[in-house]
Every structure is written in C-alpha cells, then in structure tokens.
C-alpha cells in the first residue's frame, strides 16, 4: 500500500523534478521530442488513421510525463506552505503559553 508522503518528502521530490526540468539536456530532449512528433504527424498522410492515432497517443504520453514533473513541483510548493503554516501555528501556541493564556 502507498504511504502518504510527508511534506519534507514532497519537497524533496519536487526539488528533484525541478532540477530535472531545468537542466539544459532535459530541455533539449523535450524540444527534440516535441519537434519530431510534430514533424511525424505532419508527414503522415491523412489516410493513415492508425499512424495518426499512434502519434497522438505518443504526444499525450509525453505530455503526461511533463505534467507529472510539474505536479511534483506544485506539490512541493504546497508542502512548503503547509510547513510554514504549521510552524506559524506552533510559534503562536508557544507565545500564548508564555503569556499565560490557557489553551
């Protein structure tokens, strides 16, 4: 069974995704894949519906890869915000106790 990742794990995974996404080699690969898929789609005769379908599926899968990396980065940003809120709440509770406020 999959365990729910901690905010720290989500941040680490998001940072890994960001590092991958921002490398020149990955950007070059993405640009090349995108250009080749587009060129293939444009060169296939309209009568070849099977090949068009395959190319569309390939483009969709490539898009899903990019979406997954983006979602990891967004998840990391969200986890950072959650940690900040948790720390802020903890700090407020400590201050309340120091001031003698009962919880």
Buried (B, 14 or more C-beta within 10 A) or exposed (E): EEEEEEBEBBBBBBEBBBEEBEEEEBEEEBEEBBEEBEEBBEEBEEEEEEBBEBBEEBBEEBEEEBEEBBEBBEBBEBBBEEBEEEEEEEEEEEEEEEEEEEE
